[in-house]
C-alpha cells in the first residue's frame, strides 16, 4: 500500500474507512451527495460507535442506542450472490471481515474473498478488509486476505498494531483513494502521535521477519490437529486459521462461558462469544510446550 492514515482505536479506524469510502464515492465515482451506500455482513463486529452499531445485527450492541445512521445494507456473510444483488449505482464499498471474529471465528467458504475482489473491481466499489483482529500475523499470514492471495482497496488495522502496549489504528490504501482528503477534512488529537507510531513501526519491523506469522501457522495447525483428537461429545465444530480458533459447543454441553470460567480457574484465559463458542487467541510468540500445556486443560474441560 502507498499511504496510511493513523488513528487510535479500531472503531476510529472503521469510522475513517467509512468516511473515506463515502468521500471517494462522491468525488471519484460521482455518486449523488448523501446517497452513498456501504454493504456490510450479518453477524459482523466492527466496533461500538453510533454509526458502527447502526449496521450491527447483534441485539446487545444495537438495542437502545437508536436512532441509527442510514447508508448501510446488510447481507449474509460468505454469500457472493447476495453481494452481487445488493450492489447498485450508489454503492461505494463492501466492508467485511476476512474471518469474522466476534461471530465465533467464522471462516468464509473457499474462494469467497477472491470472488469479492473480482466483483468489487468489476462494479467499481471499494473492497474494505477489516483486519483489526485477523491481521498482523494472527492467522499465519500478515493479513488473512493472503490466504486467498487477494489485496483489498483498504485495510483497517488496529489491536496488534500497537503491540499490546499503545492504542493505535490505521487505514492503509493507495494515494488515489486516501488522496480524497484535504487538510482539515479528518483528524484526531492523538492520531499519529510519535510514541504510538514508533511502537507500530517496531511491530511492522518484527513482522517483516515472518517469525510470528510462521509460528502462528505451524503451531495453529498443531493445535487444531490435537483438538480434533480429543474424545468429546461436547464439541459441534472446530473453526479457525493459525492461532485463532473457535470451539463451538453443542447446546446440551452448556454455555461457552461456563467452560471459559473452568479454564480460568485452571490458569487459562479464553473468551466466549455467541453463547456457544470458546475463542482461542494465544500470543503469537507461544511455544509448542505452552500449546501442550493449554491442550491438557482443554482436554479436561471438554471431556
C-alpha positions as CSV (number, residue, x, y, z in Angstrom):
1,X,0.0,0.0,0.0
2,X,1.1,3.6,-0.6
3,X,-0.4,5.7,2.1
4,X,-1.5,5.4,5.7
5,X,-3.9,7.4,7.9
6,X,-3.3,6.7,11.6
7,X,-5.9,6.9,14.3
8,X,-6.1,5.5,17.8
9,X,-8.8,2.8,18.2
10,X,-10.2,0.1,15.9
11,X,-13.6,1.8,15.9
12,X,-11.9,5.0,14.8
13,X,-10.2,3.1,12.0
14,X,-13.5,1.7,10.8
15,X,-15.1,5.2,11.0
16,X,-12.2,6.6,9.0
17,X,-12.7,3.9,6.3
18,X,-16.4,4.7,6.1
19,X,-15.7,8.4,5.7
20,X,-13.1,7.6,3.1
21,X,-15.4,5.4,1.1
22,X,-18.2,7.9,1.1
23,X,-15.9,10.8,0.1
24,X,-14.3,8.6,-2.6
25,X,-17.8,7.7,-3.9
26,X,-18.8,11.4,-4.2
27,X,-15.6,12.7,-5.6
28,X,-14.3,9.8,-7.8
29,X,-17.4,7.7,-8.7
30,X,-19.9,10.5,-9.0
31,X,-22.5,9.2,-6.5
32,X,-25.1,11.9,-5.7
33,X,-24.4,13.7,-2.4
34,X,-25.9,12.0,0.6
35,X,-26.7,8.8,-1.3
36,X,-23.6,6.7,-0.8
37,X,-24.3,3.1,0.3
38,X,-21.9,0.7,2.1
39,X,-22.7,-3.1,2.2
40,X,-21.8,-5.0,5.4
41,X,-22.4,-8.5,6.6
42,X,-24.7,-10.0,9.2
43,X,-23.0,-11.0,12.5
44,X,-20.3,-8.5,11.9
45,X,-18.3,-6.8,14.6
46,X,-16.6,-3.6,13.6
47,X,-16.9,-1.5,16.8
48,X,-19.3,0.3,19.2
49,X,-19.7,3.8,17.9
50,X,-23.2,5.0,17.0
51,X,-22.6,4.7,13.3
52,X,-21.0,1.2,13.5
53,X,-23.7,-0.3,15.7
54,X,-26.2,1.0,13.1
55,X,-25.2,-1.8,10.8
56,X,-24.7,-4.4,13.6
57,X,-27.1,-7.4,13.9
58,X,-26.1,-8.1,17.5
59,X,-29.1,-7.1,19.7
60,X,-26.9,-6.3,22.7
61,X,-24.6,-4.0,20.7
62,X,-27.6,-2.2,19.0
63,X,-30.5,-2.1,21.4
64,X,-31.5,1.2,23.0
65,X,-28.9,3.2,21.1
66,X,-31.1,4.5,18.2
67,X,-31.9,6.4,16.1
68,X,-29.5,4.7,13.7
69,X,-27.2,6.0,11.0
70,X,-28.5,5.3,7.5
71,X,-26.5,4.4,4.4
72,X,-25.8,0.7,5.0
73,X,-27.2,-2.6,3.7
74,X,-26.7,-5.9,5.5
75,X,-26.2,-9.2,3.6
76,X,-25.3,-12.7,4.6
77,X,-21.6,-13.4,5.2
78,X,-19.9,-15.7,2.7
79,X,-22.7,-15.3,0.1
80,X,-21.2,-13.8,-3.1
81,X,-24.6,-13.8,-4.9
82,X,-26.0,-11.7,-2.0
83,X,-23.2,-9.2,-2.6
84,X,-24.0,-9.0,-6.3
85,X,-27.7,-8.4,-5.7
86,X,-27.0,-5.7,-3.1
87,X,-24.8,-3.6,-5.4
88,X,-26.4,-0.6,-7.1
89,X,-25.4,2.6,-8.7
90,X,-24.9,4.3,-5.3
91,X,-22.8,1.6,-3.7
92,X,-19.3,2.8,-2.8
93,X,-17.9,-0.1,-0.7
94,X,-18.2,-3.5,0.7
95,X,-16.9,-3.6,4.4
96,X,-16.1,-7.2,5.5
97,X,-14.0,-9.2,8.0
98,X,-11.9,-11.8,6.1
99,X,-12.7,-14.0,9.1
100,X,-15.5,-13.0,11.4
101,X,-14.0,-12.8,14.9
102,X,-16.8,-11.8,17.3
103,X,-19.2,-14.1,15.5
104,X,-17.1,-17.1,16.6
105,X,-14.1,-17.3,14.2
106,X,-16.3,-17.8,11.1
107,X,-14.1,-18.7,8.1
108,X,-15.8,-17.9,4.7
109,X,-16.2,-20.5,2.0
110,X,-13.1,-21.2,-0.1
111,X,-12.7,-18.7,-2.9
112,X,-15.1,-16.2,-1.3
113,X,-12.5,-13.4,-0.9
114,X,-11.3,-13.9,-4.5
115,X,-14.9,-13.6,-5.7
116,X,-15.3,-10.4,-3.6
117,X,-12.2,-8.9,-5.2
118,X,-13.5,-9.7,-8.7
119,X,-17.0,-8.3,-8.0
120,X,-15.7,-5.1,-6.3
121,X,-13.3,-4.4,-9.2
122,X,-16.0,-5.1,-11.8
123,X,-18.6,-2.9,-10.1
124,X,-16.1,-0.2,-9.2
125,X,-16.7,-0.3,-5.5
126,X,-14.1,-0.4,-2.7
127,X,-13.2,-3.7,-1.0
128,X,-12.5,-2.7,2.6
129,X,-11.0,-5.5,4.7
130,X,-11.4,-5.1,8.5
131,X,-8.2,-6.9,9.6
132,X,-8.2,-5.3,13.1
133,X,-8.5,-8.8,14.7
134,X,-7.4,-11.1,11.8
135,X,-4.4,-9.1,10.6
136,X,-0.7,-8.8,11.5
137,X,0.2,-12.5,11.9
138,X,-2.8,-13.9,13.8
139,X,-3.9,-16.4,11.1
140,X,-0.5,-17.5,9.8
141,X,-0.1,-14.7,7.3
142,X,0.4,-11.0,7.8
143,X,-3.2,-10.5,6.6
144,X,-6.0,-13.0,6.5
145,X,-6.7,-11.9,2.9
146,X,-3.4,-13.5,1.9
147,X,-5.0,-17.0,2.4
148,X,-6.7,-16.4,-0.9
149,X,-4.0,-14.2,-2.4
150,X,-6.1,-11.1,-2.7
151,X,-5.4,-7.4,-1.8
152,X,-8.3,-5.2,-0.8
153,X,-8.5,-1.5,-1.6
154,X,-8.3,-0.6,2.1
155,X,-7.0,-2.5,5.1
156,X,-8.2,-1.4,8.5
157,X,-5.7,-2.2,11.2
158,X,-5.6,-1.9,15.0
159,X,-5.1,-4.1,18.1
160,X,-1.8,-5.9,17.4
161,X,-0.5,-2.8,15.6
162,X,0.2,-1.3,19.0
163,X,1.9,-4.4,20.3
164,X,-0.5,-4.6,23.2
165,X,1.1,-1.5,24.6
166,X,-0.4,1.5,22.9
167,X,-3.7,2.2,21.3
168,X,-3.0,2.8,17.6
169,X,-5.1,2.0,14.5
170,X,-4.8,2.9,10.8
171,X,-6.3,2.6,7.4
172,X,-3.8,1.9,4.6
173,X,-4.6,2.3,0.9
174,X,-3.5,3.9,-2.3
175,X,-2.7,7.6,-2.7
176,X,-5.6,7.8,-5.2
177,X,-8.1,6.7,-2.5
178,X,-6.7,8.4,0.5
179,X,-5.9,11.5,-1.6
180,X,-9.6,12.5,-1.4
181,X,-8.8,14.1,1.9
182,X,-7.7,17.8,2.1
183,X,-6.1,19.2,5.3
184,X,-8.8,19.7,7.9
185,X,-11.2,17.1,6.4
186,X,-10.4,14.5,9.1
187,X,-8.2,14.0,12.0
188,X,-7.7,13.1,15.7
189,X,-5.9,14.8,18.6
190,X,-3.7,11.7,19.2
191,X,-3.9,10.1,15.8
192,X,-0.3,9.5,14.6
193,X,1.3,10.5,17.8
194,X,5.1,9.8,17.9
195,X,5.0,7.2,20.7
196,X,2.2,5.1,19.1
197,X,3.8,5.3,15.7
198,X,7.2,4.3,17.0
199,X,5.7,1.2,18.5
200,X,3.7,0.5,15.3
201,X,6.8,0.8,13.2
202,X,8.6,-1.7,15.5
203,X,5.7,-4.1,15.2
204,X,6.0,-3.8,11.4
205,X,9.7,-4.4,11.6
206,X,9.2,-7.5,13.6
207,X,6.6,-8.8,11.2
208,X,9.0,-8.4,8.3
209,X,11.0,-11.3,9.8
210,X,7.9,-13.5,9.3
211,X,8.8,-15.3,12.6
212,X,5.4,-14.8,14.2
213,X,3.4,-15.5,11.0
214,X,5.3,-18.8,10.7
215,X,4.8,-19.6,14.3
216,X,1.1,-18.9,14.1
217,X,0.8,-21.1,11.0
218,X,2.8,-24.1,12.4
219,X,1.5,-24.1,16.0
220,X,-2.0,-23.2,14.8
221,X,-2.1,-26.3,12.6
222,X,-0.7,-28.4,15.5
223,X,-3.2,-27.0,18.0
224,X,-6.2,-27.6,15.6
225,X,-5.0,-31.1,14.8
226,X,-4.6,-32.0,18.5
227,X,-8.1,-30.5,19.4
228,X,-9.7,-32.8,16.8
229,X,-8.3,-35.9,18.5
230,X,-10.0,-35.0,21.9
231,X,-12.7,-37.6,22.6
232,X,-15.6,-35.4,23.4
233,X,-19.4,-35.2,22.8
234,X,-19.5,-31.5,23.7
235,X,-18.0,-30.1,20.6
236,X,-20.1,-29.5,17.4
237,X,-17.3,-27.9,15.4
238,X,-13.8,-26.5,15.4
239,X,-13.1,-23.5,13.2
240,X,-10.2,-21.2,12.6
241,X,-6.9,-20.4,11.0
242,X,-3.5,-20.0,12.5
243,X,-3.6,-19.1,16.2
244,X,-7.3,-18.1,16.1
245,X,-9.6,-20.9,16.8
246,X,-13.3,-21.2,17.7
247,X,-14.6,-24.2,19.6
248,X,-18.4,-24.4,19.0
249,X,-20.2,-26.4,21.6
250,X,-23.5,-28.3,21.4
251,X,-26.2,-26.6,23.5
252,X,-26.5,-29.7,25.6
253,X,-22.9,-29.2,26.7
254,X,-23.7,-25.9,28.4
255,X,-22.5,-22.4,27.5
256,X,-19.1,-21.4,26.4
257,X,-18.9,-19.0,29.3
258,X,-19.2,-21.9,31.8
259,X,-16.3,-23.6,30.1
260,X,-14.2,-20.5,30.0
261,X,-14.7,-20.0,33.7
262,X,-13.5,-23.5,34.4
263,X,-10.4,-22.9,32.2
264,X,-9.8,-19.6,34.0
265,X,-9.7,-21.5,37.4
266,X,-7.0,-23.7,35.8
267,X,-4.9,-20.7,34.7
268,X,-6.0,-20.4,31.1
269,X,-7.9,-17.3,29.8
270,X,-10.3,-17.7,26.8
271,X,-13.2,-15.6,25.6
272,X,-16.7,-16.8,25.0
273,X,-18.9,-15.4,22.2
274,X,-22.4,-16.0,20.8
275,X,-23.3,-18.3,23.8
276,X,-21.7,-21.5,22.4
277,X,-18.3,-20.6,21.1
278,X,-15.0,-20.6,23.0
279,X,-12.4,-18.5,21.3
280,X,-8.7,-19.2,21.5
281,X,-6.3,-16.4,20.6
282,X,-2.9,-17.1,22.3
283,X,0.1,-14.8,22.0
284,X,1.8,-15.2,18.6
285,X,5.1,-16.0,20.5
286,X,3.6,-19.1,22.1
287,X,5.8,-22.2,22.2
288,X,5.0,-25.9,21.5
289,X,5.4,-26.6,25.2
290,X,2.8,-23.9,26.1
291,X,0.4,-25.2,23.5
292,X,0.7,-28.6,25.1
293,X,0.0,-27.0,28.5
294,X,-3.2,-25.5,27.1
295,X,-4.2,-28.7,25.5
296,X,-4.0,-30.5,28.8
297,X,-6.5,-28.1,30.3
298,X,-8.8,-28.1,27.2
299,X,-8.9,-32.0,27.3
300,X,-10.0,-31.9,30.9
301,X,-12.7,-29.3,30.3
302,X,-14.1,-30.8,27.1
303,X,-14.1,-34.4,28.3
